[in-house]
């Protein structure tokens, strides 16, 4: 094997195993124990955050090493001796931190000398965190982690702005493994608490057949309308995405029925895949649950989760409204009809057959808005799902079903946990080396006093980092590197971090590495690049939404009620104008000149300012009158011919 082949093998991803026999049973037992620990540590236990996250992470990494093969060519069913040894070392590190918790908490980090055991288990934590990152995410995220590890250790040898003061190996291991600023810090705490609890809510809802409620609701509301199959995809992806938080998982779940339905009713395969990809990407932004990045924002900024949910509500609706309207006008121009009503479930029947699944969402929203902790809210919502499942025999969850669901929950948490571990290592490297200050200086040098240029840089960094990296990892890195530059230019902390979350998610549909588009391509049987670029076009308004709420925080429900209502109204009209121009339809097909005019009118309404709002509305009305006049003339000619 040549050097390139060796390097490729080292950085290749592993494959997900399907353990059988005693190993499958052992994994299930471990999943139940991790769940019990997670509930105990987030409710009744008074446990220090570093200890909680270290134990949870150690157990999850051990499980991940068993569930994922070292390489794609490894034996898929049974782990090897290296896997077992690595898993046992990870569990040993978790046990060590738990029983040494009092000493580790009370010592002065990087000042008090480390014991030989501290050295050993510290290195074990770092190495195994990198290893599970490689097995799950491959070269993309792993290379960034390794880059910052090497930069931390050898950056003092670099010239110019990249130079940092020497970091000894002892300081490095101590900072990354034994402090709250490293692998077991705030990011891992989020994985062990918010992410664990809310992913559990989603998994239980899915296993209780709550997905039938989503699909039935989407079909009954939008199936008969113009372009009905595409609109079914939008609504079902939005509803499912709010509990999955993953664009790729959303595509594979809702896309399995929506994409074939769109293709069957006349949509081109690439367009069908793009509709699903852009809709699923928005699911990670929709309250009340949103995605893992939202929980990380709560921890990193100290923002109450309730405040985040309230602020994110209108932008998320604007995202889906923009996608919905662009697809609507495209379908109007192409004459894409909806599905026959007789083939669709009635709304009353959907509510009658599966309407009980609304109750867990009501419980979730009520408790969040009432100020209860996210952990208590998620547990209460999950218990409600189990109770609701008993309303119908087909959905009833017994003890065996609950255990199987817990097993699935822990398996789904493995990639998220690995992403959080990797992000913790990178953030620790950034902190140790002071790289964030250098990044801030670079942005200030390029952007000067311009907020717009700083926002464009931030968006570009999110999208570039998002090429093959999960949303939580992208957000964490950009929140450290880029957010300070936005806040220094007067952007509120809420708007700045929400901006980064949006563009971290939008990287899922942005070529050349658009993970949601690639997922959709396997179902649509179309070129992923074509799907990606079509998704970008359909999500054009969605790319503008973050800029909207940065420049006008009334869209985050920040301001007087009258100004908030006016801002939302004008933004909605502006989005419709852009969607009409992009889709090429306003009462009837539009010519090229009118399409450009409508897009510019919509953009002027999005720019904050009374004069720009009125000018945009006025231009849109003039185009509307022009279209109505032409339509009336054509109608009169048709009548005279008759």
C-alpha positions as CSV (number, residue, x, y, z in Angstrom):
1,X,0.0,0.0,0.0
2,X,1.4,3.4,-1.0
3,X,1.5,6.4,1.4
4,X,-1.7,7.9,0.0
5,X,-3.5,4.6,0.5
6,X,-2.2,4.4,4.1
7,X,-3.3,8.0,4.8
8,X,-6.7,7.3,3.3
9,X,-7.2,4.2,5.5
10,X,-6.2,6.1,8.6
11,X,-8.8,8.8,8.0
12,X,-11.5,6.6,6.6
13,X,-14.8,6.3,8.4
14,X,-15.9,3.1,10.1
15,X,-19.2,1.3,9.4
16,X,-22.1,0.9,11.8
17,X,-22.3,-2.6,13.3
18,X,-25.4,-4.7,13.7
19,X,-24.3,-6.7,16.9
20,X,-26.1,-10.0,17.5
21,X,-26.5,-12.4,20.3
22,X,-24.9,-11.7,23.7
23,X,-23.3,-8.5,22.4
24,X,-26.6,-7.0,21.4
25,X,-28.0,-7.8,24.8
26,X,-25.0,-6.3,26.5
27,X,-25.4,-3.1,24.5
28,X,-29.1,-2.9,25.4
29,X,-28.2,-3.3,29.1
30,X,-25.6,-0.6,28.8
31,X,-28.0,1.6,27.0
32,X,-30.5,1.2,29.9
33,X,-27.8,2.0,32.5
34,X,-26.7,5.1,30.6
35,X,-30.3,6.3,30.5
36,X,-30.8,5.7,34.2
37,X,-27.6,7.6,34.9
38,X,-28.7,10.4,32.6
39,X,-32.0,10.8,34.2
40,X,-30.5,10.6,37.7
41,X,-27.7,13.0,37.0
42,X,-30.1,15.6,35.5
43,X,-32.8,15.4,38.1
44,X,-32.2,14.3,41.7
45,X,-28.4,14.1,41.8
46,X,-26.3,17.1,43.0
47,X,-23.4,16.2,40.7
48,X,-20.7,18.6,39.5
49,X,-21.1,19.3,35.7
50,X,-17.5,18.2,34.9
51,X,-18.1,14.8,36.6
52,X,-21.5,14.4,35.0
53,X,-20.2,15.0,31.5
54,X,-17.0,12.9,32.0
55,X,-18.9,9.9,33.1
56,X,-21.6,10.2,30.4
57,X,-18.9,10.8,27.7
58,X,-16.8,7.9,28.8
59,X,-19.7,5.5,28.7
60,X,-20.9,6.8,25.3
61,X,-17.4,6.7,23.7
62,X,-17.1,3.1,25.0
63,X,-20.4,2.2,23.4
64,X,-19.5,4.0,20.1
65,X,-16.2,2.0,19.9
66,X,-18.2,-1.2,19.9
67,X,-21.0,0.1,17.6
68,X,-18.6,1.4,14.8
69,X,-15.9,-0.5,13.0
70,X,-12.4,1.0,12.8
71,X,-12.6,1.2,9.0
72,X,-15.1,0.5,6.3
73,X,-13.4,-2.8,5.5
74,X,-13.4,-4.1,9.1
75,X,-15.5,-7.0,10.2
76,X,-19.0,-5.7,10.5
77,X,-20.6,-7.9,13.2
78,X,-18.1,-8.5,15.9
79,X,-15.6,-6.0,17.5
80,X,-11.9,-6.9,17.6
81,X,-9.6,-7.0,20.6
82,X,-8.5,-3.4,20.0
83,X,-12.2,-2.3,20.1
84,X,-12.8,-4.1,23.4
85,X,-9.6,-2.8,25.0
86,X,-10.4,0.8,23.9
87,X,-14.0,0.5,25.2
88,X,-12.8,-0.8,28.6
89,X,-10.2,2.1,28.8
90,X,-13.0,4.6,28.2
91,X,-15.2,3.1,30.9
92,X,-12.2,3.0,33.2
93,X,-11.6,6.7,32.6
94,X,-15.3,7.4,33.5
95,X,-15.0,5.4,36.7
96,X,-11.8,7.1,37.6
97,X,-13.3,10.6,37.2
98,X,-16.3,9.5,39.3
99,X,-14.3,8.2,42.2
100,X,-11.7,11.0,42.0
101,X,-14.3,13.7,41.6
102,X,-13.7,15.5,44.8
103,X,-9.9,15.8,44.2
104,X,-10.3,16.8,40.6
105,X,-12.9,19.4,41.3
106,X,-10.9,21.0,44.2
107,X,-7.4,21.0,42.6
108,X,-6.0,24.1,40.8
109,X,-6.0,23.1,37.1
110,X,-2.6,23.5,35.3
111,X,-1.0,24.5,38.7
112,X,-1.3,21.4,40.9
113,X,0.8,18.6,39.4
114,X,-1.0,15.7,37.8
115,X,-0.7,12.2,39.2
116,X,0.5,9.3,37.0
117,X,-3.2,8.2,36.8
118,X,-4.2,11.7,35.8
119,X,-1.7,11.6,33.0
120,X,-2.8,8.2,31.8
121,X,-6.5,8.7,31.8
122,X,-6.2,12.3,30.4
123,X,-4.3,11.0,27.4
124,X,-6.8,8.1,27.0
125,X,-9.7,10.6,26.9
126,X,-8.1,12.7,24.3
127,X,-7.0,9.9,22.0
128,X,-10.3,8.0,22.2
129,X,-12.3,11.2,21.5
130,X,-10.3,11.7,18.3
131,X,-10.7,8.0,17.4
132,X,-14.6,8.0,17.7
133,X,-14.6,11.2,15.7
134,X,-12.6,9.6,12.9
135,X,-14.8,6.4,13.0
136,X,-18.1,8.4,12.6
137,X,-17.1,11.6,10.7
138,X,-14.0,10.6,8.7
139,X,-11.4,13.0,7.6
140,X,-13.5,16.3,7.7
141,X,-14.0,16.9,11.4
142,X,-11.0,14.7,12.5
143,X,-8.5,16.7,10.5
144,X,-9.7,19.9,12.1
145,X,-9.3,18.4,15.6
146,X,-5.8,17.1,14.8
147,X,-4.9,20.4,13.3
148,X,-5.7,22.2,16.5
149,X,-4.0,19.6,18.7
150,X,-0.8,20.0,16.7
151,X,-1.2,23.8,16.7
152,X,-1.5,23.8,20.4
153,X,1.7,21.8,20.8
154,X,3.8,23.3,18.1
155,X,2.3,26.7,17.3
156,X,5.1,28.4,19.1
157,X,7.4,27.3,16.2
158,X,5.3,29.2,13.6
159,X,6.1,32.7,12.5
160,X,4.0,35.9,12.4
161,X,0.4,36.1,13.6
162,X,0.1,32.3,14.0
163,X,2.7,32.2,16.8
164,X,1.5,31.6,20.3
165,X,3.4,31.1,23.6
166,X,4.8,27.6,24.2
167,X,2.3,25.1,25.6
168,X,3.9,22.2,27.5
169,X,2.6,18.7,27.3
170,X,1.5,18.8,30.9
171,X,-0.5,22.0,30.5
172,X,-2.0,20.6,27.2
173,X,-3.2,17.3,28.7
174,X,-4.5,19.1,31.9
175,X,-6.4,21.7,29.9
176,X,-8.0,19.4,27.4
177,X,-8.9,16.5,29.7
178,X,-9.1,17.6,33.3
179,X,-10.7,21.0,33.2
180,X,-14.1,22.4,32.4
181,X,-12.6,24.1,29.3
182,X,-11.8,20.9,27.5
183,X,-13.3,17.7,26.3
184,X,-15.5,17.3,29.4
185,X,-16.5,21.0,29.6
186,X,-19.7,22.9,28.7
187,X,-20.2,21.2,25.3
188,X,-20.1,17.7,26.8
189,X,-22.5,18.9,29.6
190,X,-25.0,19.9,26.9
191,X,-24.7,16.4,25.3
192,X,-25.2,14.8,28.7
193,X,-28.3,16.9,29.6
194,X,-30.3,18.9,27.0
195,X,-29.4,16.8,23.9
196,X,-29.8,13.5,25.8
197,X,-33.2,14.5,27.1
198,X,-34.7,16.1,24.0
199,X,-33.4,13.4,21.6
200,X,-35.1,10.9,23.9
201,X,-38.4,12.8,23.5
202,X,-38.1,12.6,19.7
203,X,-37.2,8.9,19.7
204,X,-40.1,8.0,22.0
205,X,-42.5,10.0,19.9
206,X,-41.3,8.3,16.7
207,X,-41.5,4.8,18.2
208,X,-45.0,5.5,19.5
209,X,-46.1,6.1,15.9
210,X,-46.3,9.9,16.3
211,X,-44.9,10.1,12.7
212,X,-48.3,9.0,11.4
213,X,-49.8,12.2,13.0
214,X,-47.2,14.4,11.2
215,X,-47.8,12.7,7.8
216,X,-51.6,12.7,8.2
217,X,-51.7,16.3,9.2
218,X,-49.5,17.4,6.3
219,X,-51.6,15.4,3.8
220,X,-54.9,16.7,5.1
221,X,-53.7,20.4,5.1
222,X,-51.8,20.7,1.9
223,X,-52.2,17.6,-0.2
224,X,-55.0,18.9,-2.4
225,X,-53.5,22.4,-3.0
226,X,-51.4,23.4,-6.0
227,X,-48.2,21.4,-5.9
228,X,-49.6,19.4,-3.1
229,X,-47.0,16.7,-2.8
230,X,-44.2,19.3,-2.5
231,X,-46.2,21.1,0.2
232,X,-46.7,17.8,2.0
233,X,-43.0,17.5,2.1
234,X,-42.5,21.0,3.6
235,X,-45.0,20.5,6.4
236,X,-44.1,17.0,7.3
237,X,-40.4,17.8,7.3
238,X,-41.0,20.9,9.5
239,X,-43.0,18.9,12.0
240,X,-40.6,15.9,12.1
241,X,-37.5,18.1,12.0
242,X,-38.4,19.8,15.2
243,X,-38.0,16.6,17.1
244,X,-35.1,15.1,15.1
245,X,-32.9,18.2,14.8
246,X,-30.9,16.6,12.0
247,X,-31.4,17.5,8.3
248,X,-30.0,14.1,7.1
249,X,-32.2,12.1,9.5
250,X,-35.2,14.2,8.5
251,X,-34.5,13.6,4.8
252,X,-34.2,9.8,5.2
253,X,-37.4,9.6,7.3
254,X,-39.9,12.0,5.6
255,X,-38.2,11.8,2.2
256,X,-38.8,8.1,2.0
257,X,-42.5,8.8,1.2
258,X,-42.5,12.4,0.1
259,X,-39.9,12.2,-2.7
260,X,-41.5,9.1,-4.5
261,X,-44.9,10.8,-4.2
262,X,-43.5,14.0,-5.8
263,X,-41.9,12.0,-8.6
264,X,-45.0,10.0,-9.2
265,X,-47.1,13.2,-9.7
266,X,-44.8,14.8,-12.2
267,X,-42.0,16.5,-10.3
268,X,-38.5,16.1,-11.7
269,X,-36.3,13.8,-9.5
270,X,-33.8,16.6,-8.7
271,X,-36.5,19.1,-7.8
272,X,-38.3,16.6,-5.6
273,X,-35.0,15.9,-3.8
274,X,-34.3,19.6,-3.4
275,X,-37.7,20.3,-1.9
276,X,-37.1,17.6,0.7
277,X,-33.6,18.7,1.4
278,X,-34.4,22.4,2.0
279,X,-37.5,21.5,4.0
280,X,-35.6,19.1,6.3
281,X,-32.8,21.6,6.8
282,X,-35.3,24.0,8.2
283,X,-36.6,21.5,10.7
284,X,-33.4,21.9,12.7
285,X,-34.4,25.6,13.2
286,X,-38.1,25.2,14.3
287,X,-39.1,25.5,17.9
288,X,-40.0,24.2,20.4
289,X,-37.1,21.7,20.3
290,X,-34.9,22.8,17.3
291,X,-31.6,21.0,17.1
292,X,-28.6,20.2,19.3
293,X,-27.0,23.6,18.4
294,X,-29.8,25.4,20.2
295,X,-29.0,23.6,23.4
296,X,-25.3,24.4,22.9
297,X,-26.3,28.1,22.5
298,X,-28.1,28.0,25.8
299,X,-25.0,26.7,27.6
300,X,-22.5,28.9,25.8
301,X,-24.4,32.2,26.1
302,X,-26.3,31.6,29.3
303,X,-29.5,32.4,27.5
304,X,-32.6,30.8,29.0
305,X,-34.0,28.2,26.7
306,X,-37.5,29.7,26.9
307,X,-36.1,33.0,25.6
308,X,-34.4,31.3,22.7
309,X,-37.6,29.4,21.7
310,X,-39.5,32.7,21.7
311,X,-36.9,34.6,19.7
312,X,-36.4,31.8,17.1
313,X,-40.2,31.3,16.4
314,X,-40.8,34.0,13.9
315,X,-37.5,33.5,11.9
316,X,-38.3,29.8,11.6
317,X,-41.8,30.5,10.3
318,X,-40.3,33.0,7.8
319,X,-37.9,30.3,6.6
320,X,-40.7,27.8,5.9
321,X,-43.0,30.6,4.5
322,X,-40.3,31.6,2.0
323,X,-39.8,28.0,0.9
324,X,-43.5,27.3,0.7
325,X,-44.2,30.4,-1.4
326,X,-41.3,29.8,-3.8
327,X,-42.5,26.3,-4.5
328,X,-46.2,27.5,-4.7
329,X,-45.4,30.1,-7.5
330,X,-43.2,27.6,-9.3
331,X,-46.0,25.1,-9.3
332,X,-48.5,27.8,-10.4
333,X,-46.2,28.6,-13.4
334,X,-45.7,24.9,-14.3
335,X,-49.4,24.0,-13.7
336,X,-48.6,21.4,-11.1
337,X,-52.0,20.3,-9.6
338,X,-52.6,18.9,-6.2
339,X,-53.8,15.4,-5.2
340,X,-57.4,14.5,-5.5
341,X,-59.2,15.2,-2.2
342,X,-60.8,11.7,-2.1
343,X,-57.3,10.2,-1.9
344,X,-56.3,12.2,1.1
345,X,-57.3,11.9,4.8
346,X,-59.6,14.5,6.2
347,X,-58.3,16.8,8.9
348,X,-61.0,15.7,11.3
349,X,-60.1,12.0,10.7
350,X,-56.4,12.7,11.2
351,X,-57.2,14.4,14.6
352,X,-59.6,11.6,15.5
353,X,-57.1,8.8,14.7
354,X,-53.8,10.3,15.9
355,X,-54.7,13.6,17.5
356,X,-53.6,12.5,20.9
357,X,-50.0,13.2,19.9
358,X,-50.6,16.9,20.1
359,X,-50.7,16.5,23.9
360,X,-46.9,15.9,24.4
361,X,-46.2,19.1,22.4
362,X,-48.6,21.1,24.5
363,X,-46.9,19.8,27.6
364,X,-43.5,20.6,26.2
365,X,-44.5,24.2,25.2
366,X,-46.4,24.9,28.4
367,X,-43.6,23.8,30.7
368,X,-40.9,25.7,28.7
369,X,-42.9,28.9,28.7
370,X,-43.7,28.4,32.4
371,X,-40.0,28.5,33.3
372,X,-39.3,24.9,34.1
373,X,-35.9,23.5,33.4
374,X,-35.3,21.9,30.0
375,X,-34.4,18.6,31.6
376,X,-37.7,18.5,33.6
377,X,-39.6,19.6,30.5
378,X,-38.2,16.9,28.2
379,X,-38.7,14.1,30.8
380,X,-42.3,15.3,31.4
381,X,-42.9,15.3,27.6
382,X,-41.5,11.8,27.2
383,X,-43.6,10.5,30.1
384,X,-46.6,12.0,28.4
385,X,-45.8,10.2,25.1
386,X,-45.7,6.9,27.0
387,X,-49.1,7.6,28.6
388,X,-50.6,8.8,25.3
389,X,-49.4,5.6,23.6
390,X,-51.7,3.6,25.9
391,X,-54.8,5.3,24.3
392,X,-54.6,2.9,21.4
393,X,-53.7,-0.8,21.3
394,X,-51.6,-0.4,18.2
395,X,-49.3,2.3,19.8
396,X,-49.2,0.9,23.3
397,X,-45.6,0.9,24.7
398,X,-44.9,-1.8,27.2
399,X,-41.7,-2.4,29.2
400,X,-40.1,-4.3,26.3
401,X,-40.9,-1.5,23.9
402,X,-39.5,1.1,26.3
403,X,-36.2,-0.8,26.6
404,X,-35.9,-1.1,22.8
405,X,-36.5,2.6,22.5
406,X,-33.8,3.4,25.1
407,X,-31.5,1.2,23.1
408,X,-32.3,3.1,19.9
409,X,-31.9,6.4,21.8
410,X,-28.3,5.7,22.9
411,X,-27.4,4.5,19.4
412,X,-28.7,7.7,17.9
413,X,-26.8,9.7,20.5
414,X,-23.4,8.2,19.5
415,X,-22.7,10.6,16.5
416,X,-23.9,13.7,18.5
417,X,-21.7,12.7,21.4
418,X,-18.7,12.3,19.2
419,X,-19.3,15.7,17.6
420,X,-19.5,17.3,21.0
421,X,-16.3,15.6,22.1
422,X,-14.5,16.8,19.0
423,X,-15.9,20.3,19.4
424,X,-14.7,20.3,23.0
425,X,-11.1,19.5,21.9
426,X,-11.1,22.2,19.3
427,X,-12.5,24.8,21.6
428,X,-9.9,23.9,24.2
429,X,-7.2,24.2,21.6
430,X,-8.5,27.7,20.6
431,X,-8.6,28.7,24.2
432,X,-5.1,27.4,25.0
433,X,-3.5,29.1,22.0
434,X,-5.5,32.3,22.0
435,X,-6.5,31.7,18.3
436,X,-9.9,33.3,18.8
437,X,-8.2,36.7,19.3
438,X,-6.2,36.3,16.1
439,X,-9.4,35.4,14.2
440,X,-11.2,38.4,15.6
441,X,-8.2,40.7,14.5
442,X,-8.4,39.2,11.0
443,X,-12.1,39.8,10.7
444,X,-11.7,43.4,11.9
445,X,-8.9,43.9,9.4
446,X,-11.1,42.6,6.4
447,X,-14.5,44.0,7.5
448,X,-13.4,47.3,9.1
449,X,-16.5,48.9,10.5
450,X,-18.9,47.2,8.1
451,X,-21.4,44.9,9.8
452,X,-22.5,43.6,6.4
453,X,-19.0,42.4,5.5
454,X,-18.6,40.8,8.9
455,X,-21.9,39.0,8.5
456,X,-20.9,37.7,5.1
457,X,-17.6,36.5,6.5
458,X,-19.5,34.7,9.3
459,X,-21.9,33.1,6.9
460,X,-19.0,31.9,4.7
461,X,-17.1,30.5,7.6
462,X,-20.2,28.5,8.7
463,X,-20.8,27.1,5.3
464,X,-17.2,26.2,4.6
465,X,-16.9,24.5,8.0
466,X,-20.2,22.8,7.5
467,X,-18.7,20.8,4.6
468,X,-19.0,17.4,6.1
469,X,-19.2,18.6,9.7
470,X,-22.3,18.2,11.9
471,X,-24.3,21.4,12.8
472,X,-23.4,21.4,16.5
473,X,-19.7,21.3,15.8
474,X,-19.9,24.0,13.2
475,X,-21.9,26.3,15.6
476,X,-19.5,25.7,18.5
477,X,-16.4,26.6,16.5
478,X,-18.0,29.7,14.9
479,X,-19.5,30.9,18.2
480,X,-15.9,31.1,19.5
481,X,-14.2,32.4,16.4
482,X,-16.8,34.7,14.8
483,X,-19.5,35.7,17.2
484,X,-17.3,38.2,19.1
485,X,-16.8,40.2,15.8
486,X,-20.6,40.5,15.3
487,X,-21.2,41.4,18.9
488,X,-18.5,44.1,18.7
489,X,-20.4,45.7,15.9
490,X,-23.6,46.1,17.9
491,X,-25.4,42.8,17.2
492,X,-27.1,41.4,20.3
493,X,-25.8,38.1,21.6
494,X,-29.1,36.4,20.7
495,X,-29.1,37.6,17.1
496,X,-25.4,36.9,16.6
497,X,-25.6,33.3,17.8
498,X,-28.9,32.6,16.1
499,X,-27.3,33.9,12.9
500,X,-24.5,31.3,13.3
501,X,-27.0,28.5,14.0
502,X,-28.9,29.3,10.8
503,X,-25.9,29.3,8.6
504,X,-24.5,26.2,10.3
505,X,-27.7,24.5,9.3
506,X,-27.8,26.0,5.8
507,X,-24.5,24.3,5.0
508,X,-26.4,21.1,4.8
509,X,-27.9,22.2,1.4
510,X,-24.9,24.2,0.1
511,X,-22.7,22.5,-2.5
512,X,-20.2,21.1,-3.0
513,X,-20.6,19.0,0.2
514,X,-24.3,19.3,0.9
515,X,-25.1,16.4,3.3
516,X,-28.9,16.8,3.1
517,X,-28.7,16.9,-0.8
518,X,-26.6,13.7,-0.8
519,X,-29.1,12.0,1.5
520,X,-32.0,13.1,-0.8
521,X,-30.1,11.9,-3.9
522,X,-30.2,8.3,-2.7
523,X,-34.0,8.4,-2.6
524,X,-34.6,10.7,-5.6
525,X,-32.0,8.8,-7.8
526,X,-30.7,12.2,-9.0
527,X,-27.4,14.0,-9.1
528,X,-26.7,15.4,-5.6
529,X,-25.0,18.5,-7.0
530,X,-28.1,19.3,-9.0
531,X,-30.3,18.7,-6.0
532,X,-28.0,21.0,-3.9
533,X,-28.1,23.9,-6.3
534,X,-31.8,23.6,-6.7
535,X,-32.2,23.5,-3.0
536,X,-30.2,26.7,-2.7
537,X,-32.5,28.4,-5.2
538,X,-35.6,27.2,-3.4
539,X,-34.1,28.4,-0.1
540,X,-32.9,31.7,-1.5
541,X,-35.2,33.6,0.9
542,X,-34.1,31.3,3.8
543,X,-30.5,32.6,3.2
544,X,-31.8,36.1,3.8
545,X,-33.7,35.4,7.0
546,X,-30.6,35.6,9.3
547,X,-29.7,39.0,7.8
548,X,-33.3,40.2,8.3
549,X,-33.4,39.5,12.1
550,X,-29.9,40.9,12.6
551,X,-30.8,44.2,11.1
552,X,-34.3,44.2,12.5
553,X,-34.6,42.5,15.9
554,X,-38.3,43.1,15.9
555,X,-38.4,39.7,14.0
556,X,-37.0,38.2,17.2
557,X,-40.0,39.7,19.0
558,X,-37.7,42.3,20.5
559,X,-39.5,45.7,20.6
560,X,-42.9,47.3,20.9
561,X,-45.9,45.2,19.8
562,X,-46.9,47.6,17.0
563,X,-43.4,47.7,15.6
564,X,-43.1,43.9,15.8
565,X,-46.3,43.4,13.9
566,X,-45.4,46.0,11.2
567,X,-41.9,44.4,10.7
568,X,-43.4,40.9,10.4
569,X,-46.1,42.1,8.0
570,X,-43.7,44.0,5.7
571,X,-41.2,41.0,5.8
572,X,-44.0,38.6,4.8
573,X,-45.0,40.8,1.9
574,X,-41.3,41.2,0.9
575,X,-40.8,37.4,0.9
576,X,-43.9,37.0,-1.2
577,X,-42.5,39.5,-3.7
578,X,-39.2,37.7,-3.9
579,X,-41.0,34.3,-4.2
580,X,-43.1,35.6,-7.1
581,X,-40.1,37.0,-8.9
582,X,-38.1,33.8,-8.3
583,X,-41.0,31.5,-9.2
584,X,-42.0,33.6,-12.2
585,X,-45.7,33.9,-11.4
586,X,-48.2,36.6,-10.2
587,X,-51.7,35.8,-11.2
588,X,-50.2,34.6,-14.5
589,X,-46.6,34.0,-15.7
590,X,-44.2,37.0,-15.4
591,X,-41.8,38.2,-18.0
592,X,-38.1,38.5,-17.1
593,X,-38.1,42.2,-16.4
594,X,-41.1,42.0,-14.0
595,X,-39.4,39.1,-12.2
596,X,-36.3,41.2,-11.5
597,X,-38.4,44.1,-10.4
598,X,-40.3,42.0,-7.9
599,X,-37.1,40.5,-6.5
600,X,-35.7,44.0,-6.0
601,X,-39.0,45.3,-4.5
602,X,-38.9,42.4,-2.0
603,X,-35.3,43.1,-1.1
604,X,-36.2,46.8,-0.4
605,X,-38.9,45.6,2.0
606,X,-36.4,43.4,3.8
607,X,-34.0,46.3,4.3
608,X,-35.2,48.1,7.5
609,X,-36.6,51.6,7.0
610,X,-40.0,53.1,6.4
611,X,-39.2,54.6,3.0
612,X,-37.7,51.4,1.6
613,X,-40.8,49.5,2.9
614,X,-43.2,51.8,1.3
615,X,-41.2,52.0,-1.9
616,X,-41.1,48.2,-2.2
617,X,-44.8,47.8,-1.5
618,X,-45.6,50.5,-4.1
619,X,-43.6,48.8,-6.8
620,X,-45.2,45.4,-6.0
621,X,-48.7,47.0,-6.3
622,X,-47.8,48.5,-9.7
623,X,-46.6,45.1,-11.0
624,X,-49.8,43.5,-9.6
625,X,-52.0,46.1,-11.4
626,X,-50.1,45.5,-14.6
627,X,-50.7,41.7,-14.3
628,X,-54.4,42.3,-13.5
629,X,-54.8,44.6,-16.5
630,X,-53.2,42.1,-18.9
631,X,-55.3,39.3,-17.4
632,X,-58.6,41.4,-17.9
633,X,-57.7,42.2,-21.5
634,X,-57.1,38.5,-22.3
635,X,-60.3,37.5,-20.6
636,X,-62.4,40.1,-22.6
637,X,-60.7,38.9,-25.9
638,X,-61.6,35.3,-25.0
639,X,-65.3,36.3,-24.4
640,X,-65.5,38.2,-27.7
641,X,-64.1,35.2,-29.6
642,X,-66.8,33.1,-27.9
